[in-house]
Amino acid sequence: MTIDWWGLGLQAVNVLILIWLLARIFWRPVAGAIARRQAAAQSMLDAGKAAQDKADAALAEVTNTRAGIAAEREAILAEAKAMADAARKTALAQAQQKADALMAAAQTTIARETEAARKQNAAQASALSVEIATRLLAKMNTPAVQAAFLDLLIDAIAKMSASDRAALASAATRIEIVAATVPDEAEKTRIEKAVADALGGAADLHLVGDPELIAGLELRSAHFVLRNSWQADLARILKEMKDAA
Amino acid sequence: MNSPLDSVVLFYLGPVPITQAILTTWAIMVVLVVGAFALTRRLTLRPSRRQAALELMVATLDTQIRETTGAEPDPYRGFIGTLFLFILVANWSSLVPGIDPPTAKLETDAALAALVFGSVIWFGIRGGGVGGYLKSFAAPNPAMIPLNMLESVTRVFSMFVRLFGNVMSGVFVIGIVASLAGLLVPIPLMALDLLTGLVQAYIFAVLAMVFITAAVEDGAHSPPSPMKKDA
């Protein structure tokens, strides 16, 4: 067995050349293709990650914006609620004020109407009282009452001033002595004589009847009236009661 | 039948005898280079099946280198990959009738072993410098320097002998059986020879890678000297 050193060297050179050639036309290109694909994939991953980060940032911004919107909404709602509360309070106060004014006006009206009703009731009561008294007194028109009214008439004439009495006595017009009922002639004459005596002169006296007087004797001329009857009294009382009401 | 240990000289180029193994090697080189050129002409970002197969092969080789050395495969890919491809194709060239695989000859295997020997030195110096490479012989301690130096020769010699013995024996056995039993009987042996060729190519490449890695790692991480430790 011998070693062919030329062959050994030539084979070594051959394999070295093959290593050199394949390194350049096979291993490097294929490894480069793998590296390029890895780089492309990495760049795509990076781009995807960048897009993801961008999307995350956008999402965070949207979240923040949404939170801001929610906070703004809360603030607006709170402000609107405060304004509504203030408006409600104002409206409530105004309504209360108006209601108070209306109540005051109503109370005033009620008081006025109550007062008016009370006055009307008082007037009606007075009128009723006078009506009752009129009916009752109508039953009490007795000669004694008549005599008492005559005395009162004489007394009233006596209390007149002398000049008035003289003027009345000398009046040209007829003087009427008005009684509730016309008495008989004797009584009529007695009354006319008593009145004439009280007047102190020869006046033209005529006794006439007027049931409206209820009871009493009055003097009436064209320009003079001397009230002296229950009618006059009741009318005066009624007037006083009305004035008092 | 010629002795498988003898090389048949076909012709001479000056003083250089050209044997059949050399001629076959040239043919393998042409096939590999032309094939590589044809296969890698249109590499695109979106790979075809052909490109995907090529990339699978390179990726597998890178994975093997990375798992064996723990380093990036770029500096070793060309050497280790070409070594594997050449030995594989050379081993399988026995399928071509009338062709003896170049790896069945002493010169080719010795040349490959010499290249591995040289590459261990080259990558060792490149990885740790001349000092680092020389220090790698002192691992784990300077007493191992003679043994390490002897080992650096014997291990590549063992590679050479292993490859030569396996391939040559396969060719020899197939030749004997074919001469004795006829046409179809050697086929199972030829299939076994294919497997042997593949395994031998793989073993040769892996061992080369391991030797290179050992030289690079020992040079880069050489242990402190005992003198420094005493100081």
Interface residues (C-beta under 8 A of the other chain):
Chain A: M1 I3 D4 W6 G7 L8 G9 L10 Q11 A12 N14 V15 L16 I17 L18 I19 L21 L22 A23 I25 F26 W27 R28 P29 V30 A31 G32 A33 I34 R36 R37 A40
Chain B: L5 D6 S7 P15 V16 P17 I18 T19 A21 I22 T25 W26 M29 L32 V33 A36 F37 L39 T40 L43 T44 L45 P47 Q51 L54 E55 M57 V58 A59 D62 D74 R77 G78 F79 G81 T82 L83 L85 F86 P102 K105 L106 E107 T108 A110 A111 L112 A114 L115
